[in-house]
């Protein structure tokens, strides 16, 4: 009889703990998270931050921010001499999205589906000092710059799995349509050795592209809800 009483008390305590924990989860409205591509072949990880606002456990507004930046400098050496030139290429892209998630709350996890709109902008630039990009030229410099913009939308499905007091992990997968525009730019040269036209400016034509792809396959999401 005593054993049954003890088991009954433990069972009631467990139910009360789960109820309190569920109530605490329901009271948490805001979360921040990041994600990692654990199966990436290249090993590159793009910084990513996602904020979510829970109007209710089933209805969530989300926005995601990511930033890519790459700057590379290549030396151009003079043949049979000591001169040094360089080519510097800088690429940057900032993207953000706003979307909605519909959650189907279960006891141990929360699967969801949703959609989002995606926006992006950035630039690609090159600066060549004392080179024509191939060989060393002591009095020749050049530069180019093109702005880039993106617009798209995505659909996705994923799952949240609570770990402890607001800490959670999960994964997500979806499809994304993206329209990219590498805008018209300028290519400038400065040739101090020229006796006729030391400076020139040429137009770089624009490039437009569209893509439809599977995204976020194999990502691990980690976040904190408070």
trRosetta pair geometry for C-beta under 8 A, 3 or more apart (Angstrom, degrees):
i j d omega theta_ij theta_ji phi_ij phi_ji
1 4 5.7 -54 -154 33 34 111
1 5 6.6 34 149 -19 66 104
2 5 5.6 -53 -151 34 35 113
2 6 6.3 35 152 -18 68 104
3 6 5.7 -54 -148 37 33 111
3 7 6.2 31 154 -17 66 107
4 7 5.7 -54 -145 40 31 110
4 8 6.2 35 153 -23 64 107
5 8 5.6 -55 -149 35 29 114
5 9 6.5 30 153 -19 64 104
6 9 5.8 -54 -151 34 32 110
6 10 6.4 29 153 -16 65 106
7 10 5.7 -54 -146 38 32 111
7 11 6.2 34 155 -21 66 107
8 11 5.7 -54 -146 35 29 112
8 12 6.4 27 156 -16 64 107
9 12 5.9 -57 -147 39 29 109
9 13 6.2 32 153 -21 64 108
10 13 5.6 -55 -147 36 30 114
10 14 6.4 34 153 -22 64 104
11 14 5.7 -52 -151 33 31 113
11 15 6.6 30 152 -16 64 104
12 15 5.7 -52 -148 37 34 111
12 16 6.3 34 153 -19 65 106
13 16 5.7 -56 -147 37 31 111
13 17 6.3 34 153 -22 65 105
14 17 5.7 -52 -148 33 30 112
14 18 6.5 27 155 -15 64 106
15 18 5.9 -56 -148 38 31 109
15 19 6.3 32 153 -21 65 108
16 19 5.6 -54 -147 36 32 113
16 20 6.3 30 156 -16 66 106
17 20 5.9 -56 -148 39 29 108
17 21 6.1 28 154 -18 64 110
18 21 5.6 -55 -143 40 30 112
18 22 6.2 31 156 -21 65 106
19 22 5.8 -54 -147 36 28 110
19 23 6.4 29 153 -19 63 106
20 23 5.6 -55 -149 36 31 112
20 24 6.4 33 152 -20 65 104
21 24 5.7 -51 -149 34 32 113
21 25 6.5 33 151 -20 64 103
22 25 5.6 -52 -150 34 34 112
22 26 6.4 34 151 -20 65 105
23 26 5.6 -54 -148 36 33 112
23 27 6.4 32 153 -20 65 107
24 27 5.7 -57 -149 35 32 111
24 28 6.8 36 152 -26 64 101
24 165 7.3 -40 132 -130 144 65
24 166 7.9 -90 141 -53 107 84
25 28 5.9 -52 -155 25 34 112
25 57 7.6 58 124 -106 98 114
25 162 6.5 -54 -107 -96 136 148
25 166 7.6 179 -108 -84 67 55
25 225 7.3 45 -145 101 71 139
26 57 5.7 -51 -117 -57 81 115
28 31 7.3 63 147 -63 113 91
28 54 7.1 58 107 37 65 142
28 166 5.7 165 -109 -109 161 99
28 225 4.4 90 140 143 140 98
28 226 5.5 -90 -142 -148 108 8
29 53 6.3 8 158 -158 87 69
29 54 5.0 -142 -147 56 49 89
30 51 7.3 -18 -166 -169 92 91
30 52 7.2 155 -155 83 45 57
30 53 5.8 -14 -102 -106 72 67
30 54 7.3 -136 -60 14 29 85
30 225 7.2 163 90 -152 37 61
30 226 6.2 -30 73 67 85 69
31 51 7.3 161 85 -154 52 47
31 52 4.7 -6 57 55 98 103
31 54 7.3 58 -6 -26 103 107
31 166 7.8 -174 -108 -171 96 90
31 168 7.8 -25 -144 37 143 120
31 223 5.2 57 169 154 112 128
31 224 6.3 178 -148 89 78 39
31 225 3.9 -32 -89 -96 109 73
31 226 7.2 131 -94 13 56 61
32 49 6.8 -18 -166 -168 98 93
32 50 7.1 152 -156 81 49 53
32 51 5.6 -17 -101 -101 74 70
32 52 7.9 -172 -75 19 30 74
32 223 6.1 -175 96 -151 37 95
32 224 6.0 -5 57 54 79 86
33 49 7.7 148 78 -156 39 49
33 50 5.0 -22 64 62 87 102
33 52 7.5 12 8 -2 109 112
33 168 8.0 -53 -94 75 128 91
33 221 5.6 33 161 -179 136 96
33 222 6.2 172 -153 89 92 37
33 223 2.6 -49 -87 -83 104 113
33 224 7.2 165 -79 14 69 53
34 47 7.7 -53 -141 -162 124 58
34 48 5.5 130 -150 82 77 78
34 49 5.9 -33 -88 -96 87 53
34 50 7.1 162 -89 14 34 84
34 221 7.6 -179 95 -146 31 62
34 222 6.4 -13 62 61 72 84
34 223 7.4 151 13 -81 47 75
35 48 5.5 -34 41 85 86 138
35 50 7.4 38 -19 -5 103 124
35 172 7.6 -65 -113 31 151 111
35 216 7.5 -14 147 -136 158 101
35 219 4.6 22 172 173 123 123
35 220 6.5 161 -157 80 72 42
35 221 4.5 -31 -99 -96 97 69
35 222 7.4 154 -96 17 44 66
36 45 6.1 -24 -134 -127 75 125
36 219 6.6 149 72 -158 37 74
36 220 5.0 -17 59 58 92 96
36 222 7.5 17 -1 3 104 108
37 40 3.9 68 117 -46 116 112
37 44 7.8 12 55 83 133 59
37 45 6.3 -171 30 -107 92 72
37 218 6.5 62 -157 97 67 98
37 219 5.6 -43 -93 -100 57 78
38 218 6.1 -127 58 156 80 95
38 219 7.2 132 6 -136 82 29
38 220 5.0 51 -27 -10 124 116
39 217 7.6 -62 63 117 131 81
39 218 3.8 -51 24 164 126 154
40 43 5.8 165 103 -68 109 19
40 44 6.3 -123 160 48 147 59
40 45 7.3 -169 19 -73 160 66
40 218 7.9 178 -45 99 57 127
46 66 5.5 38 140 -171 114 121
46 67 7.7 176 -179 68 88 38
46 68 5.7 -37 -134 -82 111 94
47 66 6.3 158 91 -148 61 67
47 67 5.6 -14 70 52 113 85
48 64 6.7 -9 -169 -172 94 103
48 65 7.4 159 -154 85 48 50
48 66 4.6 -13 -102 -96 74 102
49 64 7.2 162 87 -155 45 57
49 65 5.0 -10 61 60 94 97
49 66 7.5 171 21 -76 62 54
50 62 6.2 -2 -176 -171 103 109
50 63 7.2 169 -152 88 60 40
50 64 4.5 -18 -102 -103 85 84
50 65 7.7 -178 -79 22 41 63
50 221 7.9 -27 37 -145 141 116
50 223 7.3 -63 73 -93 102 131
51 62 7.0 163 88 -152 48 60
51 63 5.4 -6 59 59 94 88
51 64 7.9 -174 23 -80 61 40
52 60 5.3 -1 -173 -178 111 117
52 61 7.0 156 -157 82 58 47
52 62 4.6 -18 -103 -100 82 87
52 101 7.3 -15 -139 19 123 135
52 223 7.9 33 18 -179 120 160
52 225 8.0 -40 73 -105 113 94
53 60 6.8 157 77 -157 43 65
53 61 4.8 -8 56 59 98 98
53 62 7.7 -170 20 -76 64 43
54 57 6.6 20 -174 -91 124 33
54 59 7.5 118 -162 81 55 55
54 60 5.3 -25 -102 -103 62 88
54 225 7.7 35 -16 -150 136 120
55 59 4.5 -36 61 96 112 108
55 60 7.0 -161 16 -87 79 32
55 61 6.9 72 -28 -10 103 96
56 59 4.9 48 44 32 91 94
57 103 6.2 -104 149 86 64 136
57 105 4.9 10 145 -60 123 148
57 110 7.5 -123 178 -124 94 138
58 102 6.6 3 170 -162 81 63
58 103 4.9 -144 -134 63 41 86
58 104 7.4 48 -127 -83 92 32
58 105 6.4 -95 -77 -16 76 106
59 100 7.6 -27 -162 -165 76 99
59 101 7.8 148 -158 82 32 64
59 102 6.9 -7 -101 -111 59 59
59 103 7.4 -119 -41 21 24 92
60 100 7.1 141 81 -162 57 53
60 101 4.1 -15 66 59 110 106
60 102 7.9 -158 28 -67 83 21
60 103 6.3 65 -9 -25 116 113
60 112 7.3 -23 32 -141 129 154
60 114 7.8 -65 71 -85 97 148
61 98 7.6 -8 -176 -170 92 88
61 99 7.8 161 -158 88 52 39
61 100 6.2 -29 -105 -104 56 68
61 101 8.0 -153 -67 21 13 80
62 98 7.3 165 91 -153 52 45
62 99 5.2 -20 66 67 96 84
62 100 7.2 171 21 -90 85 18
62 101 5.9 54 -15 -16 124 110
62 114 7.5 68 24 143 126 162
62 116 7.1 -62 81 -92 103 125
63 96 6.5 9 179 -179 96 100
63 97 6.6 178 -150 87 55 52
63 98 4.9 -12 -101 -101 89 71
63 99 7.6 154 -85 20 43 66
64 95 8.0 -3 109 116 92 90
64 96 6.5 172 86 -151 53 54
64 97 4.7 4 48 48 97 98
64 99 7.8 2 -1 15 103 110
64 116 7.5 28 15 -176 114 162
65 94 7.7 -16 -165 -170 86 88
65 95 7.5 160 -152 89 42 54
65 96 4.9 -9 -101 -103 69 93
66 94 7.6 169 88 -153 50 47
66 95 5.2 -6 59 60 93 96
66 96 7.6 174 21 -79 62 49
67 92 7.6 -15 -171 -166 86 89
67 93 7.4 166 -153 88 45 53
67 94 5.2 -7 -108 -107 82 75
67 95 7.8 -172 -77 25 40 65
68 91 7.5 -24 122 120 101 95
68 92 6.8 165 91 -152 64 43
68 93 4.6 5 54 54 105 95
68 94 8.0 -159 28 -70 64 38
68 122 7.6 -19 66 -104 91 157
69 90 8.0 -14 -167 -168 80 83
69 91 7.4 169 -149 91 38 58
69 92 4.8 6 -108 -110 77 86
69 93 8.0 -164 -68 27 50 57
70 89 7.8 -9 115 113 96 90
70 90 7.2 173 91 -148 56 43
70 91 4.8 4 55 55 99 96
70 92 7.7 -170 26 -72 59 52
71 88 7.1 -3 -171 -172 86 95
71 89 7.5 174 -147 89 42 50
71 90 4.8 4 -108 -108 82 85
71 91 8.0 -166 -71 27 48 57
72 88 7.3 170 88 -149 44 51
72 89 5.2 -7 58 57 92 94
72 90 8.0 -177 24 -75 57 47
73 86 5.5 -2 -173 -175 98 123
73 87 7.2 161 -153 80 51 44
73 88 4.7 -12 -102 -99 82 81
74 86 6.5 153 78 -156 45 67
74 87 4.8 -10 57 56 99 94
74 88 7.9 -172 21 -74 64 38
74 89 7.9 22 -1 1 103 101
75 84 6.0 -40 -158 -161 105 101
75 85 7.3 128 -167 78 54 47
75 86 5.6 -37 -106 -99 47 81
76 84 7.2 132 72 -168 56 50
76 85 3.9 -24 66 72 111 98
76 86 6.3 -162 12 -76 85 25
76 87 6.5 74 -34 -18 113 93
76 130 7.3 -171 72 98 116 83
76 131 4.2 79 58 -97 162 147
76 133 7.8 -150 -76 -152 146 16
76 134 7.8 90 -133 105 131 16
76 135 6.8 136 -178 -174 120 17
76 136 5.2 166 131 -75 101 73
77 83 7.4 135 -166 86 46 62
77 84 6.1 -20 -106 -109 60 69
77 85 7.9 -149 -61 31 19 72
77 136 6.4 -64 127 -48 19 129
78 81 3.6 -46 118 71 127 110
78 82 6.6 -3 52 54 125 19
78 83 3.4 73 -32 54 138 96
78 84 7.1 -91 -8 -59 90 36
78 85 7.8 101 -54 -7 78 92
78 136 4.0 -89 -86 69 68 163
78 138 7.9 23 -92 -67 130 90
79 135 7.3 -33 -12 -152 108 108
79 136 7.2 -171 0 30 67 114
81 136 7.4 -138 67 87 122 153
83 130 6.8 -140 173 160 111 135
83 136 5.0 131 103 174 118 144
83 138 5.9 -87 -136 -90 150 93
84 130 7.3 75 102 87 40 141
84 136 7.4 -80 -121 -116 13 127
85 128 7.1 23 166 -180 117 80
85 129 5.6 -174 -158 96 77 64
85 130 3.5 -145 -102 91 98 88
85 131 3.5 144 133 -40 151 105
85 136 4.9 170 -1 -122 118 75
85 137 7.1 36 -67 38 156 55
86 128 7.4 -171 96 -146 47 49
86 129 5.1 10 53 51 83 103
86 130 7.4 50 15 49 61 93
86 131 7.0 176 36 6 19 132
87 126 6.7 -10 -173 -169 91 100
87 127 7.5 166 -154 85 47 46
87 128 4.9 -10 -106 -104 79 81
87 129 7.8 -166 -76 23 37 66
87 131 6.3 -83 -56 80 90 140
87 133 5.6 74 -97 -124 138 69
88 126 7.0 157 84 -155 54 50
88 127 4.7 -7 57 58 103 93
88 128 7.8 -169 23 -75 66 37
88 129 7.7 32 -3 -4 103 103
89 124 7.8 -9 -170 -170 89 82
89 125 7.4 169 -151 90 47 50
89 126 5.1 -10 -103 -104 74 83
90 123 7.8 16 109 102 94 94
90 124 7.6 167 90 -153 54 40
90 125 5.0 -8 61 62 96 95
90 126 7.7 -178 22 -78 68 38
91 122 7.2 45 178 151 67 129
91 123 7.6 -156 -140 97 45 49
91 124 5.0 1 -108 -110 85 78
91 125 7.8 -179 -75 26 46 60
92 122 4.7 -159 102 -155 64 105
92 123 5.9 15 51 47 94 74
93 120 6.0 12 -176 -179 96 119
93 121 7.6 178 -146 96 60 24
93 122 3.6 -69 -96 -40 53 158
93 148 6.8 -39 -102 83 97 128
93 150 7.8 44 -160 -6 114 131
94 120 6.5 173 90 -149 45 70
94 121 6.1 -14 60 63 90 69
94 122 6.0 150 11 -74 65 90
95 118 6.4 1 -174 -174 113 96
95 119 6.8 165 -152 89 65 45
95 120 3.8 -23 -99 -95 85 104
95 150 6.6 -25 -106 67 106 135
96 118 7.8 171 93 -150 32 56
96 119 5.8 -15 64 63 75 92
96 120 7.5 155 17 -82 53 59
97 116 4.6 55 163 155 121 127
97 117 6.2 174 -152 86 78 43
97 118 4.4 -27 -95 -99 107 66
97 119 7.0 161 -87 18 51 68
97 154 7.4 -15 -146 25 153 117
98 116 6.3 173 88 -153 28 91
98 117 5.9 -8 57 54 78 91
99 114 5.6 101 151 148 114 118
99 115 5.7 -151 -150 107 109 39
99 116 2.5 -60 -68 -90 129 90
99 117 6.8 169 -75 14 78 55
99 154 7.5 -50 -89 66 147 91
100 114 5.2 -160 96 -150 54 107
100 115 6.4 6 50 54 85 69
100 116 7.4 173 15 -78 51 67
101 112 4.6 21 -178 166 106 140
101 113 7.4 155 -152 80 64 26
101 114 4.0 -62 -100 -58 52 146
102 112 6.0 160 78 -157 44 83
102 113 5.5 -15 57 61 99 77
102 114 6.0 163 9 -77 70 79
103 110 5.0 -4 -163 176 118 109
103 111 7.3 146 -152 85 62 38
103 112 4.4 -38 -95 -91 62 106
103 160 7.6 -22 -126 21 122 121
104 110 7.1 161 69 -161 47 60
104 111 5.3 -14 54 70 103 87
104 112 6.8 177 10 -86 72 50
105 110 5.1 -15 -111 -115 61 98
106 109 5.5 8 63 62 112 64
106 110 6.6 -169 28 -85 72 45
106 111 7.3 38 -3 6 114 87
108 161 7.2 4 147 -140 77 84
108 162 7.7 -133 -170 42 46 94
109 159 5.6 6 171 -178 122 108
109 160 6.5 164 -166 84 70 53
109 161 4.8 -26 -112 -98 98 74
109 162 7.6 -158 -100 10 46 73
110 159 6.8 150 79 -160 47 60
110 160 4.3 -9 60 57 102 103
110 161 7.8 -168 24 -70 70 36
110 162 7.9 66 -4 -28 106 90
111 157 7.2 7 -178 -179 96 95
111 158 7.3 -180 -150 99 59 37
111 159 4.7 -28 -99 -101 66 86
111 160 8.0 -162 -72 23 23 65
112 157 6.9 -180 93 -150 50 58
112 158 5.8 -11 59 63 90 76
112 159 7.2 163 16 -91 73 36
112 160 7.2 35 -6 -6 116 98
113 155 7.7 1 -177 -178 91 90
113 156 7.2 172 -154 93 53 50
113 157 4.8 -20 -103 -101 75 86
114 155 7.4 -178 98 -151 40 57
114 156 5.9 -15 65 62 80 87
114 157 7.7 147 19 -88 65 44
115 153 6.7 13 180 176 102 103
115 154 6.6 175 -152 91 61 50
115 155 4.9 -25 -99 -102 87 69
115 156 7.3 156 -91 18 37 75
116 153 6.7 176 91 -154 46 65
116 154 5.3 -5 57 56 90 93
116 156 7.4 2 6 7 106 117
117 151 7.9 -17 -178 -165 92 79
117 152 7.6 162 -161 91 53 42
117 153 5.2 -32 -106 -101 57 85
118 150 6.9 -41 126 127 99 108
118 151 6.9 146 88 -161 70 34
118 152 4.3 -14 60 67 116 86
118 153 6.4 -171 10 -83 88 27
118 154 6.2 59 -32 -11 122 104
118 176 6.9 28 -10 -154 154 115
118 178 6.7 -47 85 -104 138 92
119 150 6.8 143 -169 87 31 76
119 151 6.0 3 -108 -106 63 68
120 148 7.7 -22 122 121 100 94
120 149 6.7 151 90 -164 66 43
120 150 3.4 10 53 47 111 116
120 151 7.6 -150 28 -59 75 39
120 180 8.0 -26 73 -111 125 86
121 147 7.3 -13 -167 -178 91 98
121 148 6.8 159 -155 90 45 61
121 149 5.1 -5 -104 -108 78 72
121 150 7.2 -147 -60 21 41 76
122 147 7.5 160 91 -160 37 58
122 148 4.9 -14 67 61 81 104
123 145 6.2 -5 -177 -168 117 94
123 146 6.7 163 -155 86 68 44
123 147 5.2 -38 -100 -107 85 54
123 148 6.4 178 -88 12 28 84
124 145 7.2 163 87 -150 50 48
124 146 5.1 -5 57 59 95 93
124 148 6.5 60 -12 -27 95 120
124 182 7.2 -10 18 -141 129 112
125 143 7.2 -4 -174 -173 95 91
125 144 6.6 178 -149 92 54 56
125 145 4.3 -2 -106 -104 94 84
125 146 7.6 -178 -75 24 56 55
126 133 8.0 19 161 -100 135 120
126 142 7.8 1 113 111 99 92
126 143 6.6 175 91 -150 60 49
126 144 4.8 13 48 49 98 95
126 145 7.8 -162 25 -68 58 52
127 141 7.7 -7 -176 -174 79 97
127 142 7.6 178 -151 93 41 51
127 143 4.7 0 -108 -108 72 93
128 131 5.0 -107 -179 74 107 90
128 132 7.0 72 146 -133 153 12
128 133 5.3 -80 -99 -68 148 74
128 140 7.8 -15 118 123 112 85
128 141 6.2 171 94 -156 70 51
128 142 4.5 13 49 53 113 87
128 143 7.1 -157 24 -70 68 49
129 141 5.5 1 -117 -117 49 99
130 136 6.3 -1 141 -157 94 77
130 137 6.3 -172 179 75 50 53
130 138 5.7 -5 -148 -134 101 30
130 139 7.6 26 -119 -42 72 16
130 140 6.8 96 -138 59 29 62
130 141 6.8 -3 -41 -77 40 77
131 134 7.3 174 177 42 99 36
131 135 6.7 -176 -146 91 85 30
131 136 5.7 -54 -96 -112 86 39
131 137 5.7 125 -119 27 26 82
131 140 6.8 -120 65 87 8 100
132 135 6.4 9 41 49 98 71
132 137 5.3 55 -26 -1 90 137
132 140 5.7 -7 -65 119 80 145
132 142 7.1 64 -131 -5 49 133
133 142 7.3 -54 -38 56 99 133
137 140 3.8 0 110 30 126 123
139 191 6.5 74 118 -165 91 53
139 192 3.9 -105 -178 55 113 102
139 193 4.4 120 79 -31 140 95
140 189 7.1 -19 -165 -169 88 100
140 190 7.2 157 -154 86 42 59
140 191 5.1 1 -109 -108 82 77
140 192 7.7 -135 -69 19 43 75
140 193 7.3 -45 -57 17 84 109
141 189 7.2 156 88 -158 50 52
141 190 4.5 -4 61 57 96 106
142 187 7.0 3 -177 -179 110 82
142 188 6.5 168 -155 91 62 54
142 189 4.6 -19 -102 -104 94 71
142 190 7.1 -171 -76 20 45 68
143 187 7.7 179 91 -151 43 46
143 188 5.1 -6 58 58 86 100
144 185 6.2 79 -179 129 84 130
144 186 6.8 -163 -137 95 61 48
144 187 4.5 -9 -98 -105 103 72
144 188 7.2 176 -77 19 51 67
144 204 6.3 83 -159 -48 116 146
145 185 5.4 -159 92 -157 48 124
145 186 6.6 5 49 51 80 80
146 182 5.4 32 146 178 134 89
146 183 5.9 172 -172 66 82 65
146 184 7.5 -132 -129 135 95 11
146 185 3.5 -93 -85 -42 74 140
146 204 5.9 -92 -74 95 115 139
146 206 8.0 154 -152 -111 120 61
147 182 7.9 161 89 -158 40 47
147 183 4.6 -5 70 41 87 127
147 185 7.1 157 7 -83 63 98
148 180 6.7 -6 -172 -173 105 96
148 181 6.7 162 -154 86 58 53
148 182 5.1 -21 -103 -105 93 62
148 183 6.7 -159 -86 3 35 83
149 180 7.5 164 87 -154 44 53
149 181 5.0 -9 59 59 87 103
149 183 6.9 50 3 -39 98 110
150 178 6.0 -13 -166 -169 112 102
150 179 6.9 153 -155 81 59 52
150 180 5.0 -17 -101 -103 87 73
150 181 7.4 -175 -77 20 42 71
151 178 7.6 156 84 -153 32 58
151 179 5.3 -16 65 60 80 101
152 176 5.9 54 144 176 137 91
152 177 5.2 -172 -156 97 98 58
152 178 3.7 -44 -70 -101 151 57
152 179 6.0 164 -74 13 80 66
153 176 7.5 -172 98 -147 32 63
153 177 5.8 5 54 54 72 98
154 174 5.3 74 169 132 108 133
154 175 6.5 179 -150 91 75 45
154 176 4.0 -23 -97 -101 106 79
154 177 7.3 -176 -80 22 55 61
154 215 6.8 -50 -135 42 136 139
155 174 5.5 -169 97 -160 46 107
155 175 5.7 6 54 53 88 88
156 172 5.6 20 175 179 125 108
156 173 6.7 169 -151 91 82 31
156 174 2.9 -56 -97 -72 77 138
156 175 7.7 -168 -76 24 59 50
156 215 7.9 -61 -94 76 108 101
156 216 7.0 27 -130 44 123 147
157 172 7.1 176 93 -149 34 69
157 173 6.5 -16 62 63 77 76
157 174 6.6 146 13 -82 55 83
158 170 5.8 76 162 151 108 120
158 171 6.0 -157 -147 99 91 46
158 172 3.2 -29 -89 -100 128 80
158 173 7.0 147 -82 14 75 55
158 174 8.0 -46 -44 -42 94 102
158 221 7.3 36 -172 5 140 148
159 170 5.1 -163 93 -150 58 103
159 171 6.3 13 46 49 89 73
159 172 7.8 -173 19 -77 53 60
160 168 5.3 13 -172 163 95 142
160 169 7.9 149 -153 83 55 27
160 170 4.5 -54 -102 -69 41 143
161 168 6.1 157 77 -163 43 88
161 169 5.6 -24 63 68 98 73
161 170 5.6 155 9 -82 78 75
162 167 7.6 99 -164 81 61 52
162 168 4.9 -50 -104 -98 43 100
163 167 4.5 -54 64 105 111 96
163 168 5.7 178 1 -101 85 35
163 169 6.2 58 -45 -3 120 92
164 167 5.1 3 58 48 69 113
166 224 5.5 41 137 -168 104 69
166 225 4.5 -145 -155 68 79 69
166 226 5.3 42 -151 -74 151 66
167 223 7.7 169 -149 93 47 44
167 224 5.8 -20 -97 -106 61 74
167 225 7.9 -151 -56 23 17 76
168 222 7.8 171 93 -150 48 44
168 223 5.7 -15 64 66 88 85
168 224 7.7 161 22 -93 74 27
168 225 6.3 26 2 -6 120 112
169 220 6.7 -19 -169 -177 110 87
169 221 6.3 146 -166 85 55 63
169 222 5.2 -15 -108 -100 83 67
169 223 7.6 155 -93 21 36 68
170 221 4.5 -24 68 64 79 116
170 223 7.8 -20 20 16 104 108
171 216 8.0 149 177 155 72 102
171 218 7.7 -53 -151 -157 124 14
171 219 6.0 148 -145 79 76 66
171 220 6.3 -38 -90 -104 87 41
171 221 6.1 177 -87 8 29 96
172 216 5.0 -29 98 148 87 145
172 219 6.2 -24 49 65 78 119
172 221 6.3 52 -6 -32 103 135
173 214 7.3 -7 -174 -173 96 94
173 215 7.6 160 -158 84 52 50
173 216 5.3 -163 -108 93 40 95
173 217 5.4 51 -122 -94 107 60
173 219 7.9 167 -74 24 64 95
174 214 7.7 163 93 -154 32 56
174 215 5.6 -23 72 63 79 92
174 216 5.9 34 25 38 83 123
175 212 6.9 12 179 -178 105 84
175 213 7.1 172 -151 90 66 31
175 214 6.0 -41 -99 -100 69 51
175 215 6.9 132 -122 14 18 88
176 211 8.0 21 103 105 87 92
176 212 7.3 -177 90 -146 45 47
176 213 5.8 -18 59 62 88 78
176 215 4.7 29 -4 -12 120 137
177 210 7.4 -4 -173 -173 86 95
177 211 7.4 173 -150 90 46 49
177 212 5.0 -10 -101 -102 76 83
178 210 7.1 167 88 -153 50 52
178 211 5.1 -8 58 59 94 93
178 212 7.8 174 19 -79 67 39
178 213 7.6 -24 13 20 110 103
179 208 7.5 -4 -176 -171 88 94
179 209 7.6 173 -153 91 49 45
179 210 5.1 -15 -104 -103 72 84
180 208 7.1 166 90 -153 56 49
180 209 5.0 -7 59 61 100 89
180 210 7.5 -179 20 -81 71 35
180 211 7.5 17 -2 5 110 105
181 206 6.7 -6 -174 -177 84 118
181 207 7.7 162 -156 85 41 50
181 208 5.2 -6 -109 -107 73 82
182 206 6.1 166 91 -160 64 64
182 207 4.2 9 53 54 115 94
182 208 7.5 -149 29 -68 68 39
182 209 8.0 30 -2 4 98 100
183 206 5.3 -30 -151 -114 29 109
184 203 6.3 -13 -175 -172 108 101
184 204 6.5 158 -164 80 54 66
184 205 6.4 -38 -113 -146 84 28
184 206 4.5 -58 -55 -50 68 94
185 203 7.6 142 81 -164 39 54
185 204 4.1 -10 65 53 87 122
186 201 5.7 -22 -165 -164 113 97
186 202 7.2 139 -160 74 60 42
186 203 6.6 -42 -104 -108 58 45
186 204 6.5 -119 -50 4 9 96
187 201 7.3 146 75 -158 50 46
187 202 4.5 -21 61 64 103 95
187 203 7.6 -43 17 39 87 3
187 204 5.4 107 -32 -53 99 101
188 199 7.1 -13 -169 -166 94 90
188 200 7.0 167 -150 86 49 54
188 201 5.2 -10 -101 -102 79 75
188 202 7.9 -174 -73 24 36 66
189 199 6.9 167 84 -148 59 44
189 200 4.8 7 47 50 102 96
190 198 6.5 16 -156 154 61 86
190 199 5.7 -5 -103 -100 67 79
191 194 4.2 67 103 -17 112 114
191 197 7.9 50 52 100 114 62
191 198 5.6 -148 68 -151 66 55
191 199 7.8 -173 25 -70 70 35
191 200 8.0 19 4 1 107 101
192 198 6.3 37 -101 -147 33 116
194 197 5.9 -52 146 67 142 46
194 198 4.9 176 66 -93 110 54
197 200 6.1 62 141 -66 118 92
214 217 5.8 30 141 -38 111 122
216 219 4.7 -57 -164 2 77 131
